[in-house]
Amino acid sequence: MSFPVTFGFAQIGLLALLALAVALLVSAVLAARRRGGLTSVLGRGVPGLALLLVATLLLWIATLLQTYLGLSGEITAAHVVAKPVAGQSDQLDLELTLFDDDGAVDTRTTHRVEGNLWALQANIVELHPWVNALGFHSGYKITRLYGQRLDGKATTQDHIMLNGSDRDFFEDMNTGTWYTSPFVKSAYGNAVIATPGEYDVLISHDAIKVRATN
């Protein structure tokens, strides 16, 4: 599963501000226990509380901005070149290129699928906005390639599994909610279906999509 991460100076600054606020509050409590009195609490506790409030407000704003960037952002996950097989009906030859998180070529493979259309499926993990604020965007994994027929008839070819089986993904998301629920908003499979041609396959925060390049 690939989780694109954007962790920059804004997130580092917020975490440092939160750490400073917590340190001042802890210092105020310790000083009050050692020396007692209201002065020691006010001297460090009030600035710490003020910093905590400011950091919380900035984190909330960053959450909104980071979520918006996540909503509008796209990642190029794959490139597909699909051509009808000469002399054979309902057959397509595909060249599939998968990219890693940095946009470099991860794998390049060729496949033959049955049908007039090709379909590429991905597993999508949508994270909560507060997780987006830490620089994480949706997780995705390209998992299946298969063909479909324009006339609606079922194909006889099994799905071509990519990056291993996706059975564990659905089982984990169904049975592991106790540890995923604090972070994961939703998890599901999503597919694109397209005619022969040359396409970029893009992943947004909640979907997989194609865009023709020829």
Secondary structure, DSSP 8 states (H G I E B T S, - for coil): -B--B---HHHHHHHHHHHHHHHHHHHHHHHHHHH-SHHHHHHHHHHHHHHHHHHHHHHHHHHHHHHHHHHH--EEEEEEEEEE-TT-TTEEEEEEEEE-TTS-EEEEEEEEEESSEEEEEEEEEEE-HHHHTTTB--EEEEEEEEEE-TT-----S--EE-SS-SHHHHHHHHH-HHHHTTTEEEEEEEEEEE-SEEEEEEE-SS-EEEEE--
